[in-house]
Amino acid sequence: MFKKIMAPVDLAHQDALAKALICTADLANQYDAEVVFVGVTASTPSAVAHNPKEYGEKLAAFAAAQAEKYGFRAGSHPVISHDPTAELDDALLRAAGDIGADLVVMASHLPNVLDHVWPSNGGRIAQHAKCSVFMVRT
């Protein structure tokens, strides 16, 4: 049913991804699907990496570790953005199309009052993605 799963990750907050990563692994193994971990970063230094090349290497290492831990095929797709906070949704939607994802599995927070004013990243991805989206509450 699914051949390529996109899993957006924030390497700075890996601890918050546990449930989504397990769900991603379960679906990848169930459908023998490839998982592509997508991370969005700026070209400027951050707490995670000093530059885009280093970020790409860390994202690739994260993907390889997940593949080994859970037993599925995995790749990585770093996206460089001028302003990751403002451009995150658009960057993830483009990445889903670029990699040919037929499913996006991503972590999401519990809805709150602010979601009525400012939609969550997951909500926007679910509304506008051209593929299925599975939101995992953290």
ABEGO torsion letter per residue (X at the ends): XBABBBBBBBAAAAAAAAAAAAAAAAAAAAAGBBBBBBBBBBABBBAABABAAAAAAAAAAAAAAAAAAAGBBBBBBBBBBABAAAAAAAAAAAAAAAAGBABBBBBBBBBBAAAAABBBAAAAAAAABABBBBBBBX
